[in-house]
Amino acid sequence: MSADTRFWHPFALMSQVRRNEFVITRGAGAHVWDADGKRYFDACASLWCVLVGHGRGEIADAAAAQMRELASYSAFGAFTSAPATSLAERIAGYAEGVVDDPRIFFGSGGGDAVDTAVKLARRYFNAIGQPDRMHVISRTQGYHGTHGLGTSLGGIAVNRDGMGPMDPETSQVPWDNLEALEAQFTSVGPDRVAAVIAEPVIGAGGVHRVPPGYLQGLQELCRRHGALFIADCVISAFGRLGTWMGVERLGLQPDMITFAKGITSGYVPLGGVVISGKIAEPFWEGDGLWFRHGQTYSGHTTACAAAHANLDIFEREGLLERSIELEEQIIGAFAGLEGAPLVGELRTGIGSLAAVAFDREALAAHPDIPMRVFAQTRDRGVLTRMLGDAVAISPPLVATQEDIEAGTAAIGEALSAVAGDLGVA
Ligand SMILES: Cc1ncc(COP(=O)(O)O)c(C=O)c1O
């Protein structure tokens, strides 16, 4: 048992965690080591984000070189730095053909990006003389971070418990049902909807793929009703779906795309929004309008330099293609879990991420199954991610087929061990 701590961990039951911190000390490639020197396959790439793998000296070198030159300077008003301006240009190049005439707004992570996109959608409609368009629709099981708007839009209900009033101009529809979305447009009033926000592949809410055609239908409903489509690609962009923006695999052309995680592979905090020229126009053209929004670290110089180094690795090592190979390897390995104890559903498909969802009856009787399976898998040297009804993997893109197979085998053994402990078949 470790000593008590003063570190209040995010998303943690501190009464239990305070004397049970799990200290990670080192990482290399797809592996990390704990304070006792034990090695783990980091099957979740920290929080879905270390796509280029751990221990990349060239990102550290790029960040250190930038810090020596100029660590950071505000980008408010007319200020900028070369890494910020060139990173925006680079991302706009990746977004070509997906978002029309893109502009890039930077923040420190996914939550910032979601709040930026939603505030900008509302500000845009106000600017073009449609001030009644303030409502934003999201989906059950969706996750959009823990800032004010992201909390209101989140579809994992427990994350809002006891948090007080939510943004009144938000509502949710079932994550996979287009008719429900259409009905919600009607019920809110199509002229009052500013935007619909949706993840291409739901991540934290359980790794859910939508039925074929759903997202295209969602985009089409937005277009028909004059609302904006915000694709929340905080997990999906920069590699996880094997493309730069994530949505290319689904043929989508959103008005805004939020990104974070993969842009720096988590080496330093950075996120942002890709914004279409149509939305930029009232702010960028003629006398323009203020967008009174931004964070101290918007366009952070060192974070942008680190992002460049990370993207150089992606390009040099062909990591987008590698993500597609990994997807196939994960599908193959997970097929071996079919029929394993406690398994309700195997969620694989688009993207190098997957989840084992637990049998509903077993989960209802033993709600701690995800925690138990996580712990048993960890004991076997594999770090997965606990979700509500599942455990997930989203490995670094440098993971090998052997890593995937060994990791999946460890999950299989963990399932058997937990089923044995609980006396469940
Ligand atoms: C789809 C999505 N949106 C937003 C966020 C929030 O990002 P952050 O934790 O960087 O604020 C996440 C985090 O996992 C996410 O998966």
The ligand as a Tripos MOL2 file, in Angstrom:
@<TRIPOS>MOLECULE
LIG
   16    16     1     0     0
SMALL
NO_CHARGES

@<TRIPOS>ATOM
      1 C1        -14.5460   12.6670  -28.3040 C.3       1 LIG1
      2 C2        -13.9060   13.4330  -27.1910 C.ar      1 LIG1
      3 N1        -14.1630   14.7420  -27.0680 N.ar      1 LIG1
      4 C3        -13.6120   15.4870  -26.1010 C.ar      1 LIG1
      5 C4        -12.7420   14.9150  -25.1920 C.ar      1 LIG1
      6 C5        -12.1420   15.7560  -24.1190 C.3       1 LIG1
      7 O1        -10.7690   15.9240  -24.3030 O.3       1 LIG1
      8 P1         -9.8430   16.4010  -23.1050 P.3       1 LIG1
      9 O2         -9.8450   15.3070  -22.1010 O.co2     1 LIG1
     10 O3         -8.5060   16.6380  -23.7570 O.co2     1 LIG1
     11 O4        -10.4230   17.6720  -22.5780 O.co2     1 LIG1
     12 C6        -12.4350   13.5580  -25.2900 C.ar      1 LIG1
     13 C7        -11.5170   12.9200  -24.3370 C.2       1 LIG1
     14 O5        -11.3340   11.7260  -24.3240 O.2       1 LIG1
     15 C8        -13.0380   12.7890  -26.3120 C.ar      1 LIG1
     16 O6        -12.8110   11.4810  -26.4230 O.3       1 LIG1
@<TRIPOS>BOND
     1     1     2 1
     2     2     3 ar
     3     2    15 ar
     4     3     4 ar
     5     4     5 ar
     6     5     6 1
     7     5    12 ar
     8     6     7 1
     9     7     8 1
    10     8     9 2
    11     8    10 1
    12     8    11 1
    13    12    13 1
    14    12    15 ar
    15    13    14 2
    16    15    16 1
@<TRIPOS>SUBSTRUCTURE
     1 LIG1         1 GROUP 0 **** ****
